């Protein structure tokens, strides 16, 4: 049986990748850079998956804004009141 090729991506490298992908806005830029300039197939696959999820979430948000804007406005108002109450404490 042939040995599986070990990935050259280290634990620390993945930790930094996940940190960059957790920052809003930076995650899209990071995923595009990994997809274009990445040398490891695992990083390219991960970047493609992150981009697909970001696109799906953006489409879902747009659909929600079109279908039920009043509910989202009420939710944002509720969140604003709750945040103000937390800061007042």
N, C-alpha and C positions, 0 to 999 in steps of 0.2 A: 504494500500500500504506500502511495506517495505521501510525503510529508506536506502538510499544509504550509503555504508561505506565510511567514509572520509579517504582520503589518509594521511599518516603520513609524507609525503614529503613536507617540507615547501617551501615557496617562495625563501628564501635565499639558501636552498639546491639546488633548480633548477637553480638559478643564478650561483652558483659555478659549477654545472654540465655543463651548457652551456658554461661557461668560459673555462673549461678544454677541452671541445669538440671543441673549436674554435682554439686551439693551434695545429698546424700541428705536427704530430708524437705523441704527447701526447694524441690526440683524439682516436687513435686506442688502445693505452694501457688502457686509461680510459674506453672505451667501453668494452674491454675484461674483465677488472676487475669488472665492473658493471654487466656484463652478468654472470660471474662466482660467484662473492661474493655478489651480490645484494640481498637484502631481499624484496624489494618492487617490485611487478609485473610491475608497471609502469616504473620503472627504467630499469628492464630487457628488456621490450619491446622496450624502447627507445634505449638501447644499441644495441639490435639486428638490429633495423632500421638503426642506425648510421653505423654499420659494413657492412650492405648490401649496403648502399650508397657508402661507401668507396671502396668496392669491385667493384661496377659498374663503379665508376669513374676511378679506376685503369685499368680496362679492356678497357674502352673507350680511355684512354691515350695510352695504348699499341697498340690498333688498329690504332689510329691516327699516331703513330710513324711508324707503318708498312706501312700504306696506303699512307701517304703523308709526307715523311720526309723532302723533299725540302721546302715545304711550312712552316713547323714548324721551320726549320733553318732560313728561311727568316724572319719569325715573331720574333724569338728570337733576331736576329740581329737588327731588327727595334726597339725592346724594349730596347736593350742595347744602341743604339744610342740615343733614347729618354731619357733614364735615365742619360746618360752622359751629354746631353744638359740641363737637369734640375739641375744637380750638378754644371754645369759651370756658372749658373746664379748667 
